[in-house]
Structure formats: C-alpha cells, structure tokens
C-alpha cells in the first residue's frame, strides 16, 4: 500500500549551502538543516551586513516574517528569527540571532521597511529592543500594558482587569470585580434550582430541585 504525503517536497537550489556560507563568511556562526529547512545563526552585531549579503548575493529579496523565541533557561535568553524568501529561487531560509533583554538587536528597517511593524510586534510580545527603530511602540497590547505576554514567565492570572471607559475615552485597568456572586456548587447537581428533576440527580427530593 502506498502512503501519500500531502506535504510538498522541499528541494534546495543546487549549491545553496555553499553559497550561503561564502556570502556570510565570518558573520555566520552555524548553518543547520532540519525538516527540509535551512537555518542560519549569525552574529547579532553583524545582522545588517548579513541581511544585505543574503539579499544582494543570494537573492533573498523578501522579508516575510520576524518572530521571537523565549528560552528562559538559556543564555542568551531570546532569539529573533527572520524568515526570508527568494522569489527568483523559490526558496526560503531562516536567520537567527540571539540576544538578552538589555541588548538591542540592530534594526533591519533600512533594508526592508516592513520590518518596522514586525519588530514592534516582537518588542511588544517579548520585550526585545531594536536599535535604530525609531517607532518602537506596542502594537498588539494596549497602552499602559505591563509585561510581555509571550514570555514563558508571564503570569496567566492577576488582580486587575481592563475595560474601555466611555467616560474617559480610553482603556483603563481596574481591580477585578466579579460580574455575579459565586454560586455554591458541590458538582453533584449543577442544575440545582431548576423546576424539574434531572435523571440521575440523587439530591433532588421533589420537582423544585430541593435537597434531601
């Protein structure tokens, strides 16, 4: 029986890994290939030079995405990943740089203006700074938001909630208020108080949901 794989076959242009190593030179820390993808780890301080070389010498003309990665137990803690596309080669690669919270990554907005929005997203979600980006504002969270939601240590619960205030015409933070009082459940009869008996509800003594 033949098993069909719906995933498209990924083929690299002939000699591409040699060409990438030659174009980047000492700016390249390592080249890894896994699952049909090529990942380049480059020196953070040399990011701009590396990107220009990939664009001009290897024909990776388009910046598709910038993503952040948080490794709390690793130093440096953060990675910034750039996804590049060669329109002429029909090929994609990833470029990785490592950084810390207080160490900015060089902006690539001078190479690809679209990077301004993408760098803002990484800054908002992970707190990574980009040197040279003069419009580094939050883009997904609201103004006044504290913390960076995609960090692994970001708390999932808290004591404040946010809402839009029609009076003040802005989003504001307030202490958590419950919309209704807690009901006392023992998880035996969640429909307690109904005017009918549910089959199997051993607590009901009459049709009004009363307890035994």
Secondary structure, DSSP 8 states (H G I E B T S, - for coil): ------S------TTHHHHHHHHHGGGEEEEEEETTEEEEEE-GGGHHHHHHHHHHHS---EEEEEEEEE-TTSSS-EEEEEEEEETTTTEEEEEEEEE-TTS-EE--TTT-TTHHHHHHHHHHHH---EET-TT---SSS-TT--S-TTSTT--S--SEEEEEETTTTEEEEEE---SS------SS-TTTT-SS--TT-TT--STT----
